[in-house]
Amino acid sequence: MTAPYPPPGTAAGQDRTTLWGVLGIVVGLLCCGVLGIVFGYLSIRDARRFGNSPVLGWLGIAFGVLNIIANGLLYVGGNNPFS
């Protein structure tokens, strides 16, 4: 008896599309926009590799960008959260 092989056309490795997407959204909204963008990119990369929907990745990137813009506006407006 032989071990079952994965179907042809599937990529080797684990599918972490949802993990990266959710991390991108949460981190992008709460603390670090740059990490939200990075995690969103990783989600899109895995979605392409495994044939999944890249929506969570795009949301992670969007929320990361919004976080960066909001922090920039707060900083310029004098409401510097770091001082």
PyMOL Python script that loads the backbone (N, CA, C, O; Angstrom):
from pymol import cmd

cmd.read_pdbstr("""\
ATOM      1  N   MET A   1       0.848  -1.167   0.000  1.00  0.00           N
ATOM      2  CA  MET A   1       0.000   0.000   0.000  1.00  0.00           C
ATOM      3  C   MET A   1       0.897   1.235   0.000  1.00  0.00           C
ATOM      4  O   MET A   1       1.854   1.304   0.772  1.00  0.00           O
ATOM      5  N   THR A   2       0.603   2.190  -0.841  1.00  0.00           N
ATOM      6  CA  THR A   2       1.397   3.413  -0.935  1.00  0.00           C
ATOM      7  C   THR A   2       0.670   4.560  -0.257  1.00  0.00           C
ATOM      8  O   THR A   2      -0.548   4.542  -0.080  1.00  0.00           O
ATOM      9  N   ALA A   3       1.458   5.553   0.116  1.00  0.00           N
ATOM     10  CA  ALA A   3       0.887   6.735   0.769  1.00  0.00           C
ATOM     11  C   ALA A   3       0.162   7.583  -0.273  1.00  0.00           C
ATOM     12  O   ALA A   3       0.617   7.680  -1.413  1.00  0.00           O
ATOM     13  N   PRO A   4      -0.967   8.202   0.105  1.00  0.00           N
ATOM     14  CA  PRO A   4      -1.676   9.052  -0.853  1.00  0.00           C
ATOM     15  C   PRO A   4      -0.875  10.322  -1.130  1.00  0.00           C
ATOM     16  O   PRO A   4      -0.272  10.904  -0.228  1.00  0.00           O
ATOM     17  N   TYR A   5      -0.882  10.726  -2.360  1.00  0.00           N
ATOM     18  CA  TYR A   5      -0.178  11.936  -2.770  1.00  0.00           C
ATOM     19  C   TYR A   5      -1.168  13.065  -2.947  1.00  0.00           C
ATOM     20  O   TYR A   5      -2.343  12.823  -3.219  1.00  0.00           O
ATOM     21  N   PRO A   6      -0.703  14.312  -2.794  1.00  0.00           N
ATOM     22  CA  PRO A   6      -1.623  15.430  -3.024  1.00  0.00           C
ATOM     23  C   PRO A   6      -2.042  15.473  -4.493  1.00  0.00           C
ATOM     24  O   PRO A   6      -1.286  15.035  -5.361  1.00  0.00           O
ATOM     25  N   PRO A   7      -3.218  15.988  -4.778  1.00  0.00           N
ATOM     26  CA  PRO A   7      -3.671  16.056  -6.165  1.00  0.00           C
ATOM     27  C   PRO A   7      -2.717  16.914  -7.000  1.00  0.00           C
ATOM     28  O   PRO A   7      -2.099  17.838  -6.470  1.00  0.00           O
ATOM     29  N   PRO A   8      -2.590  16.627  -8.274  1.00  0.00           N
ATOM     30  CA  PRO A   8      -1.693  17.420  -9.103  1.00  0.00           C
ATOM     31  C   PRO A   8      -2.149  18.868  -9.184  1.00  0.00           C
ATOM     32  O   PRO A   8      -3.346  19.152  -9.205  1.00  0.00           O
ATOM     33  N   GLY A   9      -1.200  19.768  -9.229  1.00  0.00           N
ATOM     34  CA  GLY A   9      -1.508  21.186  -9.345  1.00  0.00           C
ATOM     35  C   GLY A   9      -1.585  21.912  -8.020  1.00  0.00           C
ATOM     36  O   GLY A   9      -1.754  23.131  -8.015  1.00  0.00           O
ATOM     37  N   THR A  10      -1.468  21.225  -6.896  1.00  0.00           N
ATOM     38  CA  THR A  10      -1.502  21.908  -5.610  1.00  0.00           C
ATOM     39  C   THR A  10      -0.081  22.223  -5.175  1.00  0.00           C
ATOM     40  O   THR A  10       0.846  21.461  -5.450  1.00  0.00           O
ATOM     41  N   ALA A  11       0.082  23.322  -4.511  1.00  0.00           N
ATOM     42  CA  ALA A  11       1.403  23.726  -4.044  1.00  0.00           C
ATOM     43  C   ALA A  11       1.740  23.014  -2.740  1.00  0.00           C
ATOM     44  O   ALA A  11       0.858  22.689  -1.945  1.00  0.00           O
ATOM     45  N   ALA A  12       3.010  22.783  -2.541  1.00  0.00           N
ATOM     46  CA  ALA A  12       3.442  22.161  -1.296  1.00  0.00           C
ATOM     47  C   ALA A  12       3.474  23.207  -0.190  1.00  0.00           C
ATOM     48  O   ALA A  12       3.688  24.389  -0.462  1.00  0.00           O
ATOM     49  N   GLY A  13       3.267  22.790   1.043  1.00  0.00           N
ATOM     50  CA  GLY A  13       3.303  23.705   2.180  1.00  0.00           C
ATOM     51  C   GLY A  13       1.923  23.905   2.764  1.00  0.00           C
ATOM     52  O   GLY A  13       0.937  23.324   2.311  1.00  0.00           O
ATOM     53  N   GLN A  14       1.884  24.738   3.774  1.00  0.00           N
ATOM     54  CA  GLN A  14       0.627  24.997   4.465  1.00  0.00           C
ATOM     55  C   GLN A  14      -0.032  26.259   3.928  1.00  0.00           C
ATOM     56  O   GLN A  14       0.635  27.230   3.571  1.00  0.00           O
ATOM     57  N   ASP A  15      -1.340  26.216   3.883  1.00  0.00           N
ATOM     58  CA  ASP A  15      -2.118  27.370   3.439  1.00  0.00           C
ATOM     59  C   ASP A  15      -2.394  28.266   4.640  1.00  0.00           C
ATOM     60  O   ASP A  15      -3.184  27.913   5.516  1.00  0.00           O
ATOM     61  N   ARG A  16      -1.748  29.411   4.680  1.00  0.00           N
ATOM     62  CA  ARG A  16      -1.922  30.354   5.790  1.00  0.00           C
ATOM     63  C   ARG A  16      -2.609  31.640   5.329  1.00  0.00           C
ATOM     64  O   ARG A  16      -2.424  32.696   5.934  1.00  0.00           O
ATOM     65  N   THR A  17      -3.391  31.549   4.271  1.00  0.00           N
ATOM     66  CA  THR A  17      -4.049  32.725   3.715  1.00  0.00           C
ATOM     67  C   THR A  17      -4.911  33.422   4.760  1.00  0.00           C
ATOM     68  O   THR A  17      -4.813  34.635   4.940  1.00  0.00           O
ATOM     69  N   THR A  18      -5.750  32.663   5.443  1.00  0.00           N
ATOM     70  CA  THR A  18      -6.651  33.244   6.439  1.00  0.00           C
ATOM     71  C   THR A  18      -5.876  33.786   7.634  1.00  0.00           C
ATOM     72  O   THR A  18      -6.202  34.856   8.148  1.00  0.00           O
ATOM     73  N   LEU A  19      -4.865  33.067   8.076  1.00  0.00           N
ATOM     74  CA  LEU A  19      -4.058  33.524   9.212  1.00  0.00           C
ATOM     75  C   LEU A  19      -3.424  34.876   8.914  1.00  0.00           C
ATOM     76  O   LEU A  19      -3.551  35.813   9.703  1.00  0.00           O
ATOM     77  N   TRP A  20      -2.738  34.979   7.769  1.00  0.00           N
ATOM     78  CA  TRP A  20      -2.083  36.255   7.432  1.00  0.00           C
ATOM     79  C   TRP A  20      -3.112  37.359   7.247  1.00  0.00           C
ATOM     80  O   TRP A  20      -2.875  38.495   7.659  1.00  0.00           O
ATOM     81  N   GLY A  21      -4.248  37.047   6.635  1.00  0.00           N
ATOM     82  CA  GLY A  21      -5.274  38.066   6.413  1.00  0.00           C
ATOM     83  C   GLY A  21      -5.855  38.605   7.700  1.00  0.00           C
ATOM     84  O   GLY A  21      -5.996  39.817   7.863  1.00  0.00           O
ATOM     85  N   VAL A  22      -6.192  37.717   8.612  1.00  0.00           N
ATOM     86  CA  VAL A  22      -6.762  38.155   9.895  1.00  0.00           C
ATOM     87  C   VAL A  22      -5.720  38.923  10.705  1.00  0.00           C
ATOM     88  O   VAL A  22      -6.038  39.942  11.317  1.00  0.00           O
ATOM     89  N   LEU A  23      -4.479  38.438  10.712  1.00  0.00           N
ATOM     90  CA  LEU A  23      -3.426  39.181  11.411  1.00  0.00           C
ATOM     91  C   LEU A  23      -3.239  40.569  10.796  1.00  0.00           C
ATOM     92  O   LEU A  23      -3.050  41.544  11.523  1.00  0.00           O
ATOM     93  N   GLY A  24      -3.290  40.668   9.474  1.00  0.00           N
ATOM     94  CA  GLY A  24      -3.158  41.960   8.815  1.00  0.00           C
ATOM     95  C   GLY A  24      -4.261  42.918   9.208  1.00  0.00           C
ATOM     96  O   GLY A  24      -4.000  44.096   9.457  1.00  0.00           O
ATOM     97  N   ILE A  25      -5.477  42.437   9.267  1.00  0.00           N
ATOM     98  CA  ILE A  25      -6.606  43.293   9.644  1.00  0.00           C
ATOM     99  C   ILE A  25      -6.486  43.746  11.095  1.00  0.00           C
ATOM    100  O   ILE A  25      -6.615  44.935  11.386  1.00  0.00           O
ATOM    101  N   VAL A  26      -6.238  42.806  12.006  1.00  0.00           N
ATOM    102  CA  VAL A  26      -6.194  43.138  13.434  1.00  0.00           C
ATOM    103  C   VAL A  26      -5.020  44.067  13.741  1.00  0.00           C
ATOM    104  O   VAL A  26      -5.190  45.087  14.410  1.00  0.00           O
ATOM    105  N   VAL A  27      -3.838  43.715  13.255  1.00  0.00           N
ATOM    106  CA  VAL A  27      -2.661  44.531  13.549  1.00  0.00           C
ATOM    107  C   VAL A  27      -2.760  45.877  12.839  1.00  0.00           C
ATOM    108  O   VAL A  27      -2.370  46.902  13.396  1.00  0.00           O
ATOM    109  N   GLY A  28      -3.283  45.878  11.607  1.00  0.00           N
ATOM    110  CA  GLY A  28      -3.443  47.130  10.873  1.00  0.00           C
ATOM    111  C   GLY A  28      -4.417  48.081  11.539  1.00  0.00           C
ATOM    112  O   GLY A  28      -4.224  49.296  11.499  1.00  0.00           O
ATOM    113  N   LEU A  29      -5.458  47.546  12.148  1.00  0.00           N
ATOM    114  CA  LEU A  29      -6.434  48.395  12.834  1.00  0.00           C
ATOM    115  C   LEU A  29      -5.947  48.873  14.196  1.00  0.00           C
ATOM    116  O   LEU A  29      -6.165  50.026  14.566  1.00  0.00           O
ATOM    117  N   LEU A  30      -5.296  47.998  14.936  1.00  0.00           N
ATOM    118  CA  LEU A  30      -5.007  48.301  16.330  1.00  0.00           C
ATOM    119  C   LEU A  30      -3.681  49.004  16.582  1.00  0.00           C
ATOM    120  O   LEU A  30      -3.627  49.942  17.377  1.00  0.00           O
ATOM    121  N   CYS A  31      -2.625  48.575  15.932  1.00  0.00           N
ATOM    122  CA  CYS A  31      -1.352  49.145  16.372  1.00  0.00           C
ATOM    123  C   CYS A  31      -0.432  49.581  15.247  1.00  0.00           C
ATOM    124  O   CYS A  31      -0.077  50.758  15.181  1.00  0.00           O
ATOM    125  N   CYS A  32      -0.038  48.696  14.376  1.00  0.00           N
ATOM    126  CA  CYS A  32       1.061  48.989  13.458  1.00  0.00           C
ATOM    127  C   CYS A  32       0.613  48.815  12.019  1.00  0.00           C
ATOM    128  O   CYS A  32       0.402  47.694  11.556  1.00  0.00           O
ATOM    129  N   GLY A  33       0.469  49.922  11.318  1.00  0.00           N
ATOM    130  CA  GLY A  33       0.027  49.875   9.936  1.00  0.00           C
ATOM    131  C   GLY A  33       0.992  49.162   9.018  1.00  0.00           C
ATOM    132  O   GLY A  33       0.571  48.476   8.087  1.00  0.00           O
ATOM    133  N   VAL A  34       2.280  49.312   9.266  1.00  0.00           N
ATOM    134  CA  VAL A  34       3.277  48.672   8.410  1.00  0.00           C
ATOM    135  C   VAL A  34       3.163  47.154   8.501  1.00  0.00           C
ATOM    136  O   VAL A  34       3.229  46.468   7.481  1.00  0.00           O
ATOM    137  N   LEU A  35       2.994  46.628   9.699  1.00  0.00           N
ATOM    138  CA  LEU A  35       2.824  45.179   9.844  1.00  0.00           C
ATOM    139  C   LEU A  35       1.519  44.708   9.212  1.00  0.00           C
ATOM    140  O   LEU A  35       1.458  43.604   8.670  1.00  0.00           O
ATOM    141  N   GLY A  36       0.483  45.527   9.274  1.00  0.00           N
ATOM    142  CA  GLY A  36      -0.769  45.181   8.609  1.00  0.00           C
ATOM    143  C   GLY A  36      -0.567  45.038   7.111  1.00  0.00           C
ATOM    144  O   GLY A  36      -1.132  44.138   6.490  1.00  0.00           O
ATOM    145  N   ILE A  37       0.236  45.919   6.526  1.00  0.00           N
ATOM    146  CA  ILE A  37       0.530  45.844   5.095  1.00  0.00           C
ATOM    147  C   ILE A  37       1.345  44.595   4.781  1.00  0.00           C
ATOM    148  O   ILE A  37       1.075  43.910   3.795  1.00  0.00           O
ATOM    149  N   VAL A  38       2.333  44.297   5.610  1.00  0.00           N
ATOM    150  CA  VAL A  38       3.171  43.114   5.382  1.00  0.00           C
ATOM    151  C   VAL A  38       2.330  41.841   5.480  1.00  0.00           C
ATOM    152  O   VAL A  38       2.423  40.973   4.613  1.00  0.00           O
ATOM    153  N   PHE A  39       1.514  41.723   6.522  1.00  0.00           N
ATOM    154  CA  PHE A  39       0.682  40.537   6.676  1.00  0.00           C
ATOM    155  C   PHE A  39      -0.341  40.434   5.538  1.00  0.00           C
ATOM    156  O   PHE A  39      -0.644  39.339   5.065  1.00  0.00           O
ATOM    157  N   GLY A  40      -0.869  41.582   5.106  1.00  0.00           N
ATOM    158  CA  GLY A  40      -1.790  41.572   3.971  1.00  0.00           C
ATOM    159  C   GLY A  40      -1.122  41.064   2.708  1.00  0.00           C
ATOM    160  O   GLY A  40      -1.714  40.292   1.954  1.00  0.00           O
ATOM    161  N   TYR A  41       0.110  41.494   2.476  1.00  0.00           N
ATOM    162  CA  TYR A  41       0.858  41.008   1.316  1.00  0.00           C
ATOM    163  C   TYR A  41       1.077  39.493   1.396  1.00  0.00           C
ATOM    164  O   TYR A  41       0.925  38.782   0.403  1.00  0.00           O
ATOM    165  N   LEU A  42       1.436  39.014   2.587  1.00  0.00           N
ATOM    166  CA  LEU A  42       1.646  37.575   2.759  1.00  0.00           C
ATOM    167  C   LEU A  42       0.355  36.795   2.502  1.00  0.00           C
ATOM    168  O   LEU A  42       0.393  35.696   1.950  1.00  0.00           O
ATOM    169  N   SER A  43      -0.780  37.359   2.901  1.00  0.00           N
ATOM    170  CA  SER A  43      -2.061  36.708   2.664  1.00  0.00           C
ATOM    171  C   SER A  43      -2.367  36.643   1.169  1.00  0.00           C
ATOM    172  O   SER A  43      -2.827  35.614   0.673  1.00  0.00           O
ATOM    173  N   ILE A  44      -2.117  37.729   0.456  1.00  0.00           N
ATOM    174  CA  ILE A  44      -2.359  37.739  -0.991  1.00  0.00           C
ATOM    175  C   ILE A  44      -1.429  36.751  -1.690  1.00  0.00           C
ATOM    176  O   ILE A  44      -1.849  36.049  -2.610  1.00  0.00           O
ATOM    177  N   ARG A  45      -0.185  36.695  -1.264  1.00  0.00           N
ATOM    178  CA  ARG A  45       0.773  35.757  -1.856  1.00  0.00           C
ATOM    179  C   ARG A  45       0.304  34.317  -1.678  1.00  0.00           C
ATOM    180  O   ARG A  45       0.324  33.533  -2.627  1.00  0.00           O
ATOM    181  N   ASP A  46      -0.120  33.970  -0.459  1.00  0.00           N
ATOM    182  CA  ASP A  46      -0.597  32.614  -0.220  1.00  0.00           C
ATOM    183  C   ASP A  46      -1.915  32.343  -0.954  1.00  0.00           C
ATOM    184  O   ASP A  46      -2.143  31.223  -1.411  1.00  0.00           O
ATOM    185  N   ALA A  47      -2.771  33.342  -1.070  1.00  0.00           N
ATOM    186  CA  ALA A  47      -4.033  33.159  -1.795  1.00  0.00           C
ATOM    187  C   ALA A  47      -3.757  32.825  -3.255  1.00  0.00           C
ATOM    188  O   ALA A  47      -4.419  31.958  -3.825  1.00  0.00           O
ATOM    189  N   ARG A  48      -2.803  33.493  -3.859  1.00  0.00           N
ATOM    190  CA  ARG A  48      -2.451  33.176  -5.246  1.00  0.00           C
ATOM    191  C   ARG A  48      -1.845  31.782  -5.352  1.00  0.00           C
ATOM    192  O   ARG A  48      -2.129  31.040  -6.292  1.00  0.00           O
ATOM    193  N   ARG A  49      -1.018  31.442  -4.391  1.00  0.00           N
ATOM    194  CA  ARG A  49      -0.331  30.145  -4.421  1.00  0.00           C
ATOM    195  C   ARG A  49      -1.321  28.983  -4.279  1.00  0.00           C
ATOM    196  O   ARG A  49      -1.162  27.956  -4.937  1.00  0.00           O
ATOM    197  N   PHE A  50      -2.333  29.137  -3.431  1.00  0.00           N
ATOM    198  CA  PHE A  50      -3.255  28.041  -3.151  1.00  0.00           C
ATOM    199  C   PHE A  50      -4.617  28.206  -3.823  1.00  0.00           C
ATOM    200  O   PHE A  50      -5.501  27.370  -3.633  1.00  0.00           O
ATOM    201  N   GLY A  51      -4.799  29.265  -4.601  1.00  0.00           N
ATOM    202  CA  GLY A  51      -6.049  29.444  -5.329  1.00  0.00           C
ATOM    203  C   GLY A  51      -7.215  29.904  -4.481  1.00  0.00           C
ATOM    204  O   GLY A  51      -8.361  29.565  -4.772  1.00  0.00           O
ATOM    205  N   ASN A  52      -6.943  30.676  -3.430  1.00  0.00           N
ATOM    206  CA  ASN A  52      -7.995  31.188  -2.551  1.00  0.00           C
ATOM    207  C   ASN A  52      -8.298  32.646  -2.881  1.00  0.00           C
ATOM    208  O   ASN A  52      -7.628  33.262  -3.710  1.00  0.00           O
ATOM    209  N   SER A  53      -9.307  33.180  -2.226  1.00  0.00           N
ATOM    210  CA  SER A  53      -9.679  34.576  -2.407  1.00  0.00           C
ATOM    211  C   SER A  53      -8.710  35.487  -1.641  1.00  0.00           C
ATOM    212  O   SER A  53      -8.404  35.218  -0.479  1.00  0.00           O
ATOM    213  N   PRO A  54      -8.221  36.568  -2.282  1.00  0.00           N
ATOM    214  CA  PRO A  54      -7.280  37.470  -1.616  1.00  0.00           C
ATOM    215  C   PRO A  54      -7.937  38.621  -0.848  1.00  0.00           C
ATOM    216  O   PRO A  54      -7.258  39.586  -0.495  1.00  0.00           O
ATOM    217  N   VAL A  55      -9.238  38.536  -0.583  1.00  0.00           N
ATOM    218  CA  VAL A  55      -9.959  39.657   0.021  1.00  0.00           C
ATOM    219  C   VAL A  55      -9.399  40.035   1.397  1.00  0.00           C
ATOM    220  O   VAL A  55      -9.243  41.221   1.688  1.00  0.00           O
ATOM    221  N   LEU A  56      -9.098  39.056   2.239  1.00  0.00           N
ATOM    222  CA  LEU A  56      -8.571  39.370   3.571  1.00  0.00           C
ATOM    223  C   LEU A  56      -7.233  40.094   3.474  1.00  0.00           C
ATOM    224  O   LEU A  56      -6.961  40.998   4.264  1.00  0.00           O
ATOM    225  N   GLY A  57      -6.405  39.713   2.526  1.00  0.00           N
ATOM    226  CA  GLY A  57      -5.129  40.392   2.334  1.00  0.00           C
ATOM    227  C   GLY A  57      -5.309  41.841   1.927  1.00  0.00           C
ATOM    228  O   GLY A  57      -4.638  42.732   2.448  1.00  0.00           O
ATOM    229  N   TRP A  58      -6.225  42.071   0.988  1.00  0.00           N
ATOM    230  CA  TRP A  58      -6.471  43.455   0.567  1.00  0.00           C
ATOM    231  C   TRP A  58      -7.047  44.295   1.710  1.00  0.00           C
ATOM    232  O   TRP A  58      -6.721  45.476   1.838  1.00  0.00           O
ATOM    233  N   LEU A  59      -7.892  43.695   2.529  1.00  0.00           N
ATOM    234  CA  LEU A  59      -8.415  44.420   3.695  1.00  0.00           C
ATOM    235  C   LEU A  59      -7.300  44.745   4.688  1.00  0.00           C
ATOM    236  O   LEU A  59      -7.264  45.842   5.245  1.00  0.00           O
ATOM    237  N   GLY A  60      -6.387  43.790   4.911  1.00  0.00           N
ATOM    238  CA  GLY A  60      -5.250  44.038   5.800  1.00  0.00           C
ATOM    239  C   GLY A  60      -4.400  45.194   5.300  1.00  0.00           C
ATOM    240  O   GLY A  60      -3.973  46.036   6.089  1.00  0.00           O
ATOM    241  N   ILE A  61      -4.150  45.244   3.987  1.00  0.00           N
ATOM    242  CA  ILE A  61      -3.372  46.344   3.415  1.00  0.00           C
ATOM    243  C   ILE A  61      -4.128  47.659   3.555  1.00  0.00           C
ATOM    244  O   ILE A  61      -3.537  48.676   3.918  1.00  0.00           O
ATOM    245  N   ALA A  62      -5.424  47.649   3.274  1.00  0.00           N
ATOM    246  CA  ALA A  62      -6.218  48.880   3.372  1.00  0.00           C
ATOM    247  C   ALA A  62      -6.246  49.419   4.796  1.00  0.00           C
ATOM    248  O   ALA A  62      -6.077  50.620   5.005  1.00  0.00           O
ATOM    249  N   PHE A  63      -6.458  48.542   5.782  1.00  0.00           N
ATOM    250  CA  PHE A  63      -6.493  48.997   7.164  1.00  0.00           C
ATOM    251  C   PHE A  63      -5.118  49.466   7.638  1.00  0.00           C
ATOM    252  O   PHE A  63      -5.022  50.396   8.438  1.00  0.00           O
ATOM    253  N   GLY A  64      -4.064  48.831   7.152  1.00  0.00           N
ATOM    254  CA  GLY A  64      -2.712  49.283   7.487  1.00  0.00           C
ATOM    255  C   GLY A  64      -2.444  50.676   6.951  1.00  0.00           C
ATOM    256  O   GLY A  64      -1.875  51.516   7.648  1.00  0.00           O
ATOM    257  N   VAL A  65      -2.855  50.924   5.708  1.00  0.00           N
ATOM    258  CA  VAL A  65      -2.668  52.257   5.117  1.00  0.00           C
ATOM    259  C   VAL A  65      -3.502  53.292   5.864  1.00  0.00           C
ATOM    260  O   VAL A  65      -3.026  54.391   6.145  1.00  0.00           O
ATOM    261  N   LEU A  66      -4.745  52.942   6.186  1.00  0.00           N
ATOM    262  CA  LEU A  66      -5.588  53.877   6.946  1.00  0.00           C
ATOM    263  C   LEU A  66      -4.984  54.192   8.312  1.00  0.00           C
ATOM    264  O   LEU A  66      -5.061  55.331   8.771  1.00  0.00           O
ATOM    265  N   ASN A  67      -4.391  53.210   8.960  1.00  0.00           N
ATOM    266  CA  ASN A  67      -3.743  53.422  10.250  1.00  0.00           C
ATOM    267  C   ASN A  67      -2.578  54.399  10.101  1.00  0.00           C
ATOM    268  O   ASN A  67      -2.416  55.299  10.925  1.00  0.00           O
ATOM    269  N   ILE A  68      -1.774  54.229   9.065  1.00  0.00           N
ATOM    270  CA  ILE A  68      -0.635  55.122   8.847  1.00  0.00           C
ATOM    271  C   ILE A  68      -1.113  56.542   8.577  1.00  0.00           C
ATOM    272  O   ILE A  68      -0.545  57.498   9.103  1.00  0.00           O
ATOM    273  N   ILE A  69      -2.159  56.687   7.755  1.00  0.00           N
ATOM    274  CA  ILE A  69      -2.691  58.019   7.451  1.00  0.00           C
ATOM    275  C   ILE A  69      -3.269  58.667   8.707  1.00  0.00           C
ATOM    276  O   ILE A  69      -3.021  59.845   8.963  1.00  0.00           O
ATOM    277  N   ALA A  70      -4.036  57.911   9.492  1.00  0.00           N
ATOM    278  CA  ALA A  70      -4.638  58.465  10.713  1.00  0.00           C
ATOM    279  C   ALA A  70      -3.561  58.888  11.708  1.00  0.00           C
ATOM    280  O   ALA A  70      -3.671  59.952  12.317  1.00  0.00           O
ATOM    281  N   ASN A  71      -2.528  58.076  11.882  1.00  0.00           N
ATOM    282  CA  ASN A  71      -1.449  58.450  12.797  1.00  0.00           C
ATOM    283  C   ASN A  71      -0.701  59.674  12.299  1.00  0.00           C
ATOM    284  O   ASN A  71      -0.292  60.519  13.094  1.00  0.00           O
ATOM    285  N   GLY A  72      -0.520  59.776  10.987  1.00  0.00           N
ATOM    286  CA  GLY A  72       0.125  60.968  10.426  1.00  0.00           C
ATOM    287  C   GLY A  72      -0.698  62.219  10.654  1.00  0.00           C
ATOM    288  O   GLY A  72      -0.158  63.273  10.988  1.00  0.00           O
ATOM    289  N   LEU A  73      -2.018  62.104  10.471  1.00  0.00           N
ATOM    290  CA  LEU A  73      -2.887  63.262  10.711  1.00  0.00           C
ATOM    291  C   LEU A  73      -2.898  63.667  12.185  1.00  0.00           C
ATOM    292  O   LEU A  73      -2.902  64.857  12.502  1.00  0.00           O
ATOM    293  N   LEU A  74      -2.904  62.695  13.072  1.00  0.00           N
ATOM    294  CA  LEU A  74      -2.843  63.019  14.500  1.00  0.00           C
ATOM    295  C   LEU A  74      -1.525  63.692  14.850  1.00  0.00           C
ATOM    296  O   LEU A  74      -1.496  64.624  15.654  1.00  0.00           O
ATOM    297  N   TYR A  75      -0.450  63.232  14.260  1.00  0.00           N
ATOM    298  CA  TYR A  75       0.861  63.810  14.538  1.00  0.00           C
ATOM    299  C   TYR A  75       0.952  65.241  14.018  1.00  0.00           C
ATOM    300  O   TYR A  75       1.466  66.121  14.709  1.00  0.00           O
ATOM    301  N   VAL A  76       0.457  65.477  12.814  1.00  0.00           N
ATOM    302  CA  VAL A  76       0.500  66.819  12.233  1.00  0.00           C
ATOM    303  C   VAL A  76      -0.444  67.756  12.977  1.00  0.00           C
ATOM    304  O   VAL A  76      -0.147  68.942  13.125  1.00  0.00           O
ATOM    305  N   GLY A  77      -1.566  67.243  13.444  1.00  0.00           N
ATOM    306  CA  GLY A  77      -2.542  68.056  14.145  1.00  0.00           C
ATOM    307  C   GLY A  77      -2.156  68.424  15.564  1.00  0.00           C
ATOM    308  O   GLY A  77      -2.889  69.152  16.232  1.00  0.00           O
ATOM    309  N   GLY A  78      -1.022  67.936  16.035  1.00  0.00           N
ATOM    310  CA  GLY A  78      -0.567  68.277  17.368  1.00  0.00           C
ATOM    311  C   GLY A  78      -0.986  67.299  18.434  1.00  0.00           C
ATOM    312  O   GLY A  78      -0.614  67.467  19.596  1.00  0.00           O
ATOM    313  N   ASN A  79      -1.738  66.294  18.086  1.00  0.00           N
ATOM    314  CA  ASN A  79      -2.151  65.273  19.043  1.00  0.00           C
ATOM    315  C   ASN A  79      -1.178  64.111  18.959  1.00  0.00           C
ATOM    316  O   ASN A  79      -1.567  62.989  18.637  1.00  0.00           O
ATOM    317  N   ASN A  80       0.069  64.377  19.245  1.00  0.00           N
ATOM    318  CA  ASN A  80       1.112  63.373  19.125  1.00  0.00           C
ATOM    319  C   ASN A  80       0.957  62.338  20.244  1.00  0.00           C
ATOM    320  O   ASN A  80       1.144  62.663  21.417  1.00  0.00           O
ATOM    321  N   PRO A  81       0.619  61.100  19.890  1.00  0.00           N
ATOM    322  CA  PRO A  81       0.454  60.080  20.937  1.00  0.00           C
ATOM    323  C   PRO A  81       1.793  59.609  21.507  1.00  0.00           C
ATOM    324  O   PRO A  81       1.812  58.864  22.487  1.00  0.00           O
ATOM    325  N   PHE A  82       2.909  60.028  20.913  1.00  0.00           N
ATOM    326  CA  PHE A  82       4.224  59.553  21.355  1.00  0.00           C
ATOM    327  C   PHE A  82       4.927  60.528  22.276  1.00  0.00           C
ATOM    328  O   PHE A  82       6.031  60.240  22.740  1.00  0.00           O
ATOM    329  N   SER A  83       4.324  61.671  22.556  1.00  0.00           N
ATOM    330  CA  SER A  83       5.013  62.632  23.424  1.00  0.00           C
ATOM    331  C   SER A  83       4.421  62.645  24.820  1.00  0.00           C
ATOM    332  O   SER A  83       4.883  63.397  25.678  1.00  0.00           O
TER     333      SER A  83
END
""", "prot")
cmd.dss("prot")
cmd.show_as("cartoon", "prot")
cmd.util.cbc("prot")
cmd.orient("prot")
